Amino acid sequence: MINPLTQNKYNIVAYFSVWLLIALIQWFTLYFFLNLEIYDAMVDSFVFNSFYSIIGLSFWYMSRYLSFENLTISRLLVNHFAAAIVTTGIWIGGSYLILIKMLETKGLYLIFLPTSLIWRFFIGIMYYTIITILNYVIIFYSDLKEKQIREAKLNSLVKDAELKTLKYQINPHFIFNSLNSISSLTISSPAKAQEMTIKLSEFMRRTFKRNETQTIKFSEELNSVKIYLDIEKIRFEDNFEYVTDFNSDLCDLEVPAMILQPVFENAIKHSVYESTEKVIIKLTCEETEEYYKIIVSNNFDPEAVPRKGEGIGLKNIQKRMELIYKQDNLLTFKKEDNMFYVFIFIPKPERKNE
């Protein structure tokens, strides 16, 4: 990983600004408290702090190499202690030689300089410790951020794969039923078999085209439902009727793709199949404070023997809604007298982003 201090000019400016502040504090201390001449204090502070600021940049790579994953705590401390002594020795030795050359005529300062090396040594160890700790904090934060990004990407891929799997799961049930009906109609009514084949082809073309799309406009979803019901109309003729009641302004509402077809397939399977009376399948959509509520209702014969099924359609919708909106209460249904209701709640955009 590249040293974050050298990744952009702002980090570099911030880093050296801190060292400038340290240098000013050191100059102030040398001049006002230790009574060195202003020039001697300025040169001393500049040389020692500029030299360490350059050496300090290399500590990043040492911190990356001496990681907690590769070494035990004791081994890590020993290595850093040795590195701190070596770097501090280089820092003091190099700075001392530079200052001797620069201030060789300053006799009073040359007496002060050797006596200051002991406390400078401990300051060097302190600098090393502070910079190394900050490096580990940055490394930990950066690794954590990268891990979160990778997990987010992985979760997104898993979610997309699961959504696609769930969408692919919807079609086979309907296709098998339609193919069986076409097979029967080829003998009794070839014209209807041909019409049904064309409608099925159009429906599948739309379905495959939207396999990569998670959400579509409500109007597009209704068009697919209309094609599906046209296919079923060929099978059941006047045994059911489809009606809608909603504001046309809601046509641009974004809904999960293929969210309604399983609901209507469920209505056909559990009402039209068994009912001796005409079934009315009604779709309504209304807006509440937090949701857009889609309601699909149909009457059914309460005396009819319930058809066996795994309930894949409604479970499929519930799971996809939970994956997309991160809520598990967006699909409910109820029976009331001889009516069956399915309620689908689409969170409003501002609520979805909360």
C-alpha positions in Angstrom: 0.0 0.0 0.0 1.2 3.5 -0.9 2.0 5.8 2.0 -1.1 7.9 2.4 1.0 11.0 3.3 2.4 11.0 -0.2 -0.8 10.2 -2.1 -1.8 13.9 -2.6 -0.5 17.4 -2.0 -2.9 18.1 0.8 -1.6 15.2 3.0 2.0 16.3 2.3 1.2 19.9 3.3 -0.5 18.8 6.4 2.3 16.5 7.4 5.1 19.1 7.0 2.8 21.7 8.6 2.8 19.6 11.8 6.6 19.4 11.7 6.8 23.2 11.2 4.7 23.7 14.3 7.0 21.4 16.3 10.0 23.3 15.0 8.5 26.6 16.1 7.8 25.2 19.5 11.4 23.9 19.8 12.8 27.2 18.6 10.7 29.1 21.2 11.9 26.8 24.0 15.6 27.0 23.0 15.5 30.8 22.6 13.3 31.8 25.6 14.0 29.1 28.1 17.5 27.9 27.3 18.8 31.3 26.3 20.4 30.3 23.0 20.9 33.0 20.4 18.0 33.4 18.1 20.0 32.2 15.0 21.4 29.2 16.8 18.0 28.2 18.1 16.4 28.6 14.6 19.1 26.5 12.9 19.0 23.8 15.5 15.2 23.5 15.4 15.2 23.5 11.5 17.9 20.9 11.1 16.7 18.4 13.7 13.0 18.6 12.8 13.4 18.7 9.0 15.7 15.7 9.2 13.3 13.7 11.3 10.3 14.7 9.1 12.0 13.1 6.2 13.1 10.0 8.1 9.5 9.7 9.5 8.1 9.1 6.1 9.9 5.7 5.9 8.2 4.5 9.1 5.0 3.8 7.1 6.7 1.0 5.2 8.2 -0.4 8.4 4.7 -0.5 10.0 3.2 -2.2 7.0 6.0 -4.9 7.1 5.9 -5.4 10.8 2.2 -6.2 11.0 0.2 -7.8 13.8 -0.9 -10.6 11.4 2.7 -11.7 10.8 4.3 -11.2 14.3 3.5 -11.8 17.9 3.2 -8.7 20.1 6.5 -9.3 21.9 8.3 -9.8 18.6 6.7 -6.7 17.2 7.7 -4.6 20.2 11.3 -5.9 20.0 11.6 -5.1 16.3 10.2 -1.6 16.8 12.4 -0.9 19.8 15.4 -1.8 17.7 14.2 0.3 14.8 13.5 3.2 17.1 17.1 3.1 18.5 18.7 2.8 15.0 16.6 5.6 13.4 17.1 7.9 16.5 20.9 7.3 16.3 20.9 8.1 12.6 18.8 11.2 13.3 21.0 12.5 16.1 24.3 11.6 14.4 23.3 13.2 11.1 21.9 16.3 12.6 24.9 16.7 14.9 27.4 16.6 11.9 25.3 19.1 9.9 25.1 21.5 12.8 28.8 21.2 13.6 29.6 22.3 10.1 27.0 25.1 10.0 27.7 26.5 13.5 31.4 25.7 13.9 32.2 29.3 15.0 29.5 29.3 17.6 31.5 28.2 20.7 28.7 28.5 23.2 26.3 26.5 21.1 28.9 23.8 20.5 29.0 23.3 24.3 25.3 23.1 24.5 24.9 20.6 21.6 26.7 17.6 23.0 24.9 17.9 26.4 21.5 18.0 24.7 22.0 14.7 22.9 20.7 12.6 25.8 17.3 14.3 26.0 17.1 14.4 22.2 17.5 10.7 22.1 14.4 10.2 24.3 12.6 12.8 22.1 13.6 10.7 19.0 12.2 7.6 20.6 9.0 9.5 21.4 8.7 10.7 17.9 9.1 7.2 16.5 6.5 5.8 18.9 3.9 8.5 18.0 4.4 8.2 14.3 4.3 4.4 14.4 1.1 4.4 16.4 -0.5 6.8 14.0 0.7 4.6 11.1 -1.0 1.6 12.7 -4.2 3.6 13.2 -4.2 4.6 9.6 -3.4 1.1 8.4 -6.2 -0.4 10.6 -8.7 2.2 9.3 -7.6 1.7 5.7 -7.8 -2.1 5.9 -11.2 -1.9 7.6 -12.5 0.5 4.9 -11.1 -1.8 2.1 -12.7 -4.8 3.9 -16.0 -3.1 4.1 -15.9 -2.1 0.4 -15.0 -5.7 -0.6 -17.8 -7.1 1.6 -20.2 -4.6 0.2 -19.3 -5.6 -3.4 -19.5 -9.3 -2.4 -22.9 -8.8 -0.8 -24.1 -6.9 -3.8 -22.9 -9.7 -6.1 -24.6 -12.3 -3.8 -27.8 -10.2 -3.7 -27.8 -9.8 -7.5 -27.2 -13.6 -8.0 -30.0 -14.4 -5.5 -32.4 -12.0 -7.2 -31.7 -13.4 -10.6 -32.1 -17.0 -9.3 -35.5 -16.0 -7.8 -36.6 -14.3 -11.0 -35.6 -17.4 -13.1 -37.6 -19.5 -10.7 -40.8 -17.8 -11.7 -41.0 -18.7 -15.3 -40.9 -22.5 -15.4 -44.3 -23.0 -13.6 -46.1 -20.7 -16.0 -44.3 -22.0 -19.1 -45.0 -25.7 -18.3 -48.7 -24.9 -17.8 -48.8 -22.9 -21.0 -47.1 -25.6 -23.0 -49.5 -28.2 -21.8 -52.4 -26.0 -22.8 -50.9 -25.4 -26.2 -50.4 -29.1 -26.6 -54.1 -29.7 -25.9 -55.3 -26.9 -28.1 -53.3 -28.1 -31.1 -55.9 -30.8 -31.5 -59.1 -29.1 -30.3 -58.4 -25.6 -31.5 -55.3 -25.1 -33.7 -56.1 -21.3 -34.1 -56.1 -20.8 -30.4 -52.9 -22.8 -30.0 -51.2 -20.6 -32.6 -52.5 -17.4 -30.8 -51.3 -18.7 -27.5 -47.9 -19.6 -28.9 -47.5 -16.1 -30.2 -48.6 -14.5 -26.9 -46.2 -16.8 -25.0 -43.4 -15.9 -27.3 -44.0 -12.2 -26.7 -44.2 -12.7 -23.0 -41.0 -14.7 -22.8 -39.2 -12.1 -25.0 -40.2 -9.4 -22.5 -39.1 -11.5 -19.6 -35.7 -12.4 -21.0 -35.1 -8.8 -21.9 -35.6 -7.8 -18.3 -33.5 -10.5 -16.7 -30.7 -8.1 -15.8 -33.1 -5.4 -14.6 -34.2 -5.3 -11.0 -36.8 -2.6 -11.2 -39.0 -1.3 -14.0 -41.9 1.2 -14.4 -45.3 0.1 -13.1 -46.8 0.6 -16.6 -44.2 -1.8 -18.1 -45.0 -4.4 -15.4 -48.7 -4.0 -16.1 -48.1 -4.6 -19.9 -46.4 -7.9 -19.1 -49.3 -8.8 -16.8 -51.8 -8.0 -19.6 -49.9 -10.3 -22.0 -49.9 -13.1 -19.4 -53.6 -12.7 -18.8 -54.3 -12.7 -22.5 -52.6 -16.1 -22.6 -54.7 -17.3 -19.8 -57.8 -15.9 -21.5 -57.2 -18.2 -24.4 -57.2 -21.1 -21.9 -60.2 -20.1 -19.7 -62.1 -17.8 -22.1 -64.8 -15.9 -20.1 -64.1 -17.6 -16.8 -62.4 -14.5 -15.4 -62.2 -10.8 -15.9 -59.4 -8.4 -15.2 -60.1 -4.8 -14.0 -57.8 -2.0 -12.7 -58.5 1.1 -10.6 -55.6 3.5 -10.0 -54.4 7.0 -10.8 -52.5 7.1 -14.1 -49.8 9.3 -12.3 -48.6 6.1 -10.7 -47.6 4.5 -14.0 -44.0 5.9 -13.6 -43.7 4.3 -10.2 -40.6 2.0 -10.0 -41.4 -1.5 -8.9 -39.4 -4.8 -8.8 -39.5 -6.5 -12.2 -41.9 -9.5 -12.5 -43.5 -8.8 -9.2 -47.1 -9.0 -10.3 -47.2 -12.0 -12.6 -46.8 -14.6 -9.8 -49.7 -12.9 -7.9 -52.0 -13.2 -10.9 -50.8 -16.7 -11.6 -51.7 -17.5 -8.0 -55.2 -16.0 -8.5 -55.7 -18.0 -11.7 -54.5 -21.2 -10.0 -56.5 -21.0 -6.8 -59.7 -19.4 -8.1 -60.3 -19.7 -11.8 -59.3 -23.3 -11.9 -61.9 -24.4 -9.4 -64.6 -21.7 -9.4 -67.9 -22.4 -11.1 -68.6 -18.6 -11.2 -66.9 -15.9 -13.0 -63.8 -14.6 -11.2 -63.0 -10.9 -11.0 -59.3 -10.2 -10.6 -58.9 -6.5 -9.6 -55.8 -4.5 -9.3 -55.7 -1.2 -7.4 -52.9 1.1 -6.4 -53.0 3.8 -3.8 -50.5 6.1 -2.2 -50.0 6.4 1.6 -47.6 8.5 3.6 -44.8 6.0 3.5 -45.7 3.5 0.8 -47.3 2.9 -2.6 -49.8 0.1 -1.9 -50.6 -2.3 -4.7 -53.6 -4.6 -4.0 -54.6 -7.6 -6.1 -57.9 -9.1 -5.1 -60.1 -12.0 -6.5 -63.1 -13.9 -5.5 -63.0 -17.6 -5.1 -65.2 -20.6 -4.3 -64.9 -21.3 -0.6 -66.5 -24.8 -1.2 -63.8 -25.8 -3.7 -61.1 -28.2 -2.6 -57.9 -26.2 -2.3 -55.3 -27.0 -5.0 -52.0 -28.3 -3.6 -49.0 -26.1 -4.2 -45.7 -25.1 -2.7 -46.6 -21.4 -2.6 -43.4 -20.6 -4.5 -44.9 -17.5 -6.2 -45.7 -15.4 -3.1 -42.6 -16.6 -1.2 -40.6 -15.6 -4.2 -42.0 -12.1 -4.2 -41.5 -11.7 -0.4 -37.9 -12.8 -0.6 -37.1 -10.4 -3.5 -38.8 -7.5 -1.8 -36.8 -8.2 1.3 -33.5 -8.3 -0.7 -34.3 -5.1 -2.6 -35.8 -2.9 0.1 -34.3 -4.6 3.2 -37.7 -5.0 4.8 -39.6 -8.2 5.5 -43.1 -6.8 5.9 -43.8 -5.6 2.3 -46.1 -8.4 1.2 -49.1 -9.6 3.1 -52.3 -11.4 2.2 -55.6 -12.3 3.7 -58.9 -14.2 3.1 -62.2 -12.5 3.9 -65.4 -14.3 3.1 -65.0 -15.4 -0.5 -62.3 -12.8 -1.3 -58.5 -13.2 -1.4 -56.3 -10.1 -1.1 -52.6 -9.7 -1.7 -51.0 -6.4 -0.5 -47.7 -5.3 -1.9 -46.0 -2.2 -0.3 -43.4 -0.3 -2.3 -41.4 2.1 0.0 -41.2 5.6 -1.2 -37.7 6.7 -2.4 -37.0 8.9 0.6 -38.0 6.1 3.0 -36.0 3.5 1.0 -32.8 5.7 1.4 -33.2 6.1 5.2 
